[in-house]
Amino acid sequence: MDTSRGKTLVVGAIGLNQSQIPPHAAGPFDPRTLFATPTNAFEIEIGSGKGTFLVQQAVRQTETNFLGIEWTAEFWRYAADRIRRRELSNVKLLHTDATEFFRFWLPDQIAGVIHLYFSDPWPKTRHHKRRVIQDETLPHFHRVLAVGGELRLVTDHVDLWKWYQDHAARHANLFAIKPFVSPDSAGLGEVVGTNFERKFARQGRPFMAMTLVKLELPVAPDSSLASTVSPS
Ligand SMILES: C[S@@+](CC[C@H](N)C(=O)[O-])C[C@H]1O[C@@H](n2cnc3c(N)ncnc32)[C@H](O)[C@@H]1O
């Protein structure tokens, strides 16, 4: 049990640690099985922070299960406690590195949306490898998204925005770029209404947003046919 400003934080059944997930060697892990209604629509938020997007949106989208992934223990505990207090049964929070979880655990085509809002910009060149969007992570986001699924990106950081645009252009075979549509939980004039957005809005910072829509890859030629069909 932990505290934040004197308030007792209880993770309860909302929060999971990586140790509660089967080892990678056991094969893919499907987080939809964590929910009472695993067949419901499923969305993932990477870097949930204090959980503001999840608590605002999950109450409006009750037929969707949400998995938040947060690697800072303090924020993970805080967000899990908030969700537990609101009795939101359609949200779970995993304490781990989302990029590793996508790469080694998540099965194909399970998520309708991946949300990535105000991701850490890691401005120093030597730290760029820590950014969530990478040439190596985009194919995993594509793989985990269901047909027509969306990766939604919002940032206030001009250099990170350029990074997103460059990565989207390099992976135009995987994703089409579409305008970002705010969730219905966003307040007046807000893009999403996360904690960081509200903090940056008070500083007058501009926001940039895009939606990357999953494209289907061309089907590889069936090699079994190759041996049965002779050139004329
Ligand atoms: C700048 S904060 C934004 C939080 C929230 N999305 C918001 O807009 O208020 C970025 C969050 O992403 C988390 N984070 C960064 N990289 C992560 C990763 N690879 N896996 C999980 N969480 C990550 C950080 O711990 C931090 O809480």
The ligand as an ORCA input file, in Angstrom:
! r2SCAN-3c Opt
* xyz 0 1
  C       4.604     12.928    -20.481
  S       3.712     11.670    -19.680
  C       2.060     11.783    -20.375
  C       1.044     11.078    -19.533
  C      -0.389     11.155    -20.079
  N      -0.500     10.467    -21.339
  C      -0.836     12.567    -20.212
  O      -0.954     13.042    -21.364
  O      -1.069     13.218    -19.172
  C       4.306     10.203    -20.486
  C       4.035      8.951    -19.689
  O       4.406      7.822    -20.456
  C       5.067      6.893    -19.620
  N       5.921      6.076    -20.517
  C       6.942      6.505    -21.268
  N       7.455      5.490    -21.990
  C       6.732      4.392    -21.673
  C       6.778      3.034    -22.075
  N       7.696      2.609    -22.945
  N       5.877      2.170    -21.538
  C       4.954      2.609    -20.648
  N       4.872      3.879    -20.226
  C       5.736      4.767    -20.730
  C       5.820      7.749    -18.630
  O       6.138      7.044    -17.439
  C       4.828      8.882    -18.401
  O       3.945      8.596    -17.338
*
